[in-house]
């Protein structure tokens, strides 16, 4: 099939489920996600294109002033991310649908504050359209060109879809109404109550946060880690309009990866950084603009640095690194670090090195792995979806056919 044919894209609106545990999310959304996956897979018609699926999960009260700084609700919301991405992996495996690979589906999770309070709307600046948490109007008016907008065919699903549609006017509203489509769902009652975070007065807002990794063949585990990075970043409000939000992403240099299994199928640093940037843009930048890009070298000249400014207040800084610490010991302004549970020891080491320099220690946000017993029971082979090594092995096997 010709490569110039546009890849399909869709939005799936998910109302707040009865429970955000994996079991609760599975019961509420498995049928809906499965239906959407099957439809998008059919639209690919055996090509090597990748279908894009934005999943917008409703959680009431997310933008409430009582949930600031954003770190107050980080743990709870990040848990929701884990439940949804685990379900996505389980459904993809059960349906034998590729994820994040040619001929498959690139699913990305964002959040909408729905239903939202008037207080939240008056306190939060939404014109910047910075995710991964948005109000329903910012999502609807983002200008993204979806081919389909799906929603569960129950009452809470219809309420969410009606609110989304009512945010639009004129031709945009007519077009969106023509592409709205119900999918299978279970029936449940009213949405969850708003988040009630524990009182943690010592928490601080973070405007410069870092994460590090190889990010080879971006998969669901990477997506959870990068979404956590975005969630920990303090959003815009009327008191901090001029403050830059900076995400620093350390991407392992090619020279450190030569001994990896199936190394010949590793993506280059350029490919890995580009895929990571595209994912972050997908969950954070709803302005529908193009970034300003500047390239340079690290201070020692060994690595590449790419700075991408998507909005005046939103900057991604990609740094090629060759040691454990990477940019966390060359940029004093970074105040927090996101790590996976498997690499939490690296966060301890980074803080020891920063202390030696007389710098402030970083706040550490730890993200769990996606693999769970429930997911394995739901779909044998789930781990293959979240392992870069297994993805490279499959690429090698296909190349030999």
Beta strands, then each sheet from edge to edge (+ up, - down):
strand 1: 9-14
strand 2: 51-58
strand 3: 105-113
strand 4: 133-135
strand 5: 148-152
strand 6: 180-183
strand 7: 208-213
strand 8: 245-252
strand 9: 292-297
strand 10: 304-311
strand 11: 314-321
strand 12: 336-340
strand 13: 363-367
sheet 1: 4+ 3+ 2+ 1+ 5+ 6+
sheet 2: 9+ 10- 11+ 8+ 7+ 12+ 13+
end
